[in-house]
Amino acid sequence: MAGTAPLITAHAAEFRTALPGGGALIGLDLGTQTIGTAFCDAGWRFASPGRTLKRGKFGADKALLDALIQERAVRGAVIGLPLNMDGSAGPRAQASRAYARNLSVLGLPILLWDERWSTADAERGLIAQDMSRARRAQRIDSAAAAVILQGAIDALAGGFI
């Protein structure tokens, strides 16, 4: 439908309906200074860390993300939603929702995915790989994006919604 805004949802079932044929996805972990990226295959089986981008003005962020999306033929985006531990939404969650609305200009359906514990899970994984503290600092955002994206695709592909 021409003129219809892309879907932005926190419900995996709605997102899956918007992508009946599957397709590659990008996962984003939005920090105040960086954006961690991750990608998954078209069959939604596995997520892997991508690049960590330096966050700037939205126009610059959008151009970088659009280039990655075009390069990998991405069909949808999963953005980490930083909820409070009690499940409520604070200022960081509101900022992620606003970023999703801005990013919707790229025309992709967007799934907002609960990212509680994603950084801690990513950190444990990097430590298990015996990665130095300095190296972990360079990779934590993209590793967290992969944790977020993997959680979402597990729900999407397995129907755990």
N, C-alpha and C positions, 0 to 999 in steps of 0.2 A: 504494500500500500504506500503510495507516494505521500510524503508529508507526515508519516507516522514516526514518532520518536522511538529510538531503540529501547528495548526492554532493559530496565534496571530493577533487579529483584534480589531479595535475600532468600528466595525459595528455589531450591534445586530443581523441583518438578517444573516450575515455570520456565526456568532457564533451559532445561532439557527439551521442553516443547518448542522453544524458539530455535533449537538446533537439531531437528529430527534426524539429520544425516551425520551428526557428530561434527568432527573437524578439530583442527589444532586450536589450542587455547593458550592464552598468555595469562600468567599469574603475576600479580603485583603486590609487593609489600611496600606501602607508602611510609617513608620516614620523613622527618622534617628536613633532612639534608640530602637524603638519597632515596632512590626507588630501586628496590630489588626486583628482578624479573626472573621468571621461570617459564618453561614451555612444556606442553604435553603433546603427545602424538594424537593423530586424528581419531584413534579408537579409544581414547581416554584410559589408557592403561598405566602410563608412568609419566611423572613430572621430573624435569631436570632443571637445575639452576641455570640461569642465563647470566646476563651482565648486570652489574650494579651501576645505575646511572646517577650522576650528580644532579640533584634536583635544583631547578631554577625557576624562571617564570613559566607559567603554564604553556605559553606558546612554544617555548623551546622544548619543554617536556613532551608536548603533543607531537612535535616534529620527530623527535627521537623515537617515541613509542610507535608512531605511524610507520616509520621506516622499518622497525623490527616486525611489526604486524604484516606489512607488505612482503618483506623478505621471507617470512615463514608461513604465509597464506593463513594467518590466524582468522578464525571465524567467531570467537567470543573471548571475553575477558573475565577473569576472576580477581576481584580486588579484596584484600584483607580488610575486614571490618573489626577494628580494635574495641571490642566491647569490654565493659568493666567485668570484674570477676563475678558479680551478681547478675550479669546478663544485661544490665542497663547500658544505655548509650550515653557517653559523655562527649566532651568537645572533640576528642580525636575521632570518634565514630562519626560525628557530624561533619568533620573535615573530610573524611573518606567518602562520605555520601556526596558531598559537594564536588569532590574530585571526580567521582563517577559521573555526575551530571555533566561536568565540563568535558570529560572524556567521551561522552556519548556522541559528540560531534563526529567521531570516527565511524559511527554507524554500526557498531558491534553490540550485541546483547551483552549485558554486564551482570555478573553474579557477585553480590557482596557476601563474603564468607567469613564466619567467625574465626578470628585469628588468635584467640586466647591461647597461650602456651606455644605458639608457632616459633618464636625466637628461642625459647628455652629448648624446644625439641631440636631445632636446627643446631644450636650450640652443642647439645649432647652428641649429635651426629658428627659434628666436626671434631669434637674432642675424641670420640671413638676412632676417628681416622688419624689420631695422633698429630693433629695439625697445630702448629705453633699459635700462640695468642695473637701475634701480629697478622698471620695469615688468616686466622679466623675472623679478625676484625674486617679484613678486606672482603670476605665471602659471606658474612653472616646474613646480610640483607637478601642476597639472591638465594641462599639456602632456606631462609624463612619463607621466601616467595614460593619455593618448591614444596615446602611443607604445607602451606596454604592451598596451593593448587592440587597437591596429591589428595588432601582431605576432600576437596570439592569433587575431583574426578572419581574418587572412590564412591562417593554418594551418588554421583551422576550415573556412573556405569553400573553400580551395584543396586541402585534403586533404594539406598538407605536414606530416605528423605523423610 
